[in-house]
Amino acid sequence: MADTETTVHGIPQPIPREQVTGTLQGQYVRSLWKSVLLILVLTVLFVTYLLMKPGGPNQVNLGDNLTQGLLEAVGLLLTLPLFWHGGGRGRRFPVPFTGHVAPAGTPQRWVPLLLGLGILSYIVGQALWTYNEDIAHFAVLFPTWADAGYLGSYPFVLLALLLLPSRPLSADTRSRILLD
């Protein structure tokens, strides 16, 4: 006699919520939210400082310049997880919150490095500006080496934006990105 019992295996079953949130992707999202919360809290504290203006104009200006540099440094530190390769035994750093980065042969591999260099160049400009304005008390000059530091961030960020798309772009599209 033939077996008449049939079962359907093609119907998708719902995944329990605990299983979904327990995955590594949930850890990446939590890490990203912690970074966003840190940036938001520091920005609110900075705006509060600027609105309250504790001290005289020189102290407020110095505090403003130093805080800008520190916030930019926090931004640079938040880009570091993009470079971490982890997971294996004996590794010091965890897996980056962006997941596994593209292989070294692809142009997208250079995007985090270029963004980090852009932020670093801006930090150098801010440090030079703070020195010129608040420590050396130079008259406001233009152009200065601080301006070179600020402007040096644009080529890095532009190159990162041009390398960011994962599919090949036409020369026309890349030129529009360049002009924007």
C-alpha positions, 0 to 999 in steps of 0.5 A: 500500500502507498503512503498517503501521509503528506507534509508540506515543507515549503511554508515559512515558519515565523522566527521567534523574536528572541532568536532574531535579537540574539544574533550578532546583527542585534549587537551591531545595532546596539553598538550603533545606537550607543554611538548615536546616543554619545554624539547626541549627549555631547552635542547637547552639552556643547550647545548648553555650554555655548548658550550659558557662556560661563566666564568671560569672552576669552574663556568661552572662546577657548572652551568653544575651540577646545570642545570642537576639537574634542568632539571631532576627536570623538568622531575619529574614535568612533570610526576606529571600529570600522577598521577592527577585524575580529572574531577569531581566537587571540584577537584583541578587538571585537567584530566591527559594528558594520559587519565584515568589511569588503575584501581588500581587493575592492575599492570600498575597503578604502572608504573607512580609512579615507573618512578617518583621514578626512576627520583627522585632517579637520582635527589638525586644522582645529588644533592649529586654529585653537593655537593661533587664536587662543594661545599665540593670540595671533590676529585673525589671518587668512590663509593660515595652516589651519585653513590648509588642515580644514581644506585637506579633509575635502579630498579624503571625503570626496574620494571616499564618496566616489569609492563608496558605491558597490556597483560600477558607476558610469563616468557621467554619474561619477562626475555628477557626484564630484560636482555635487 
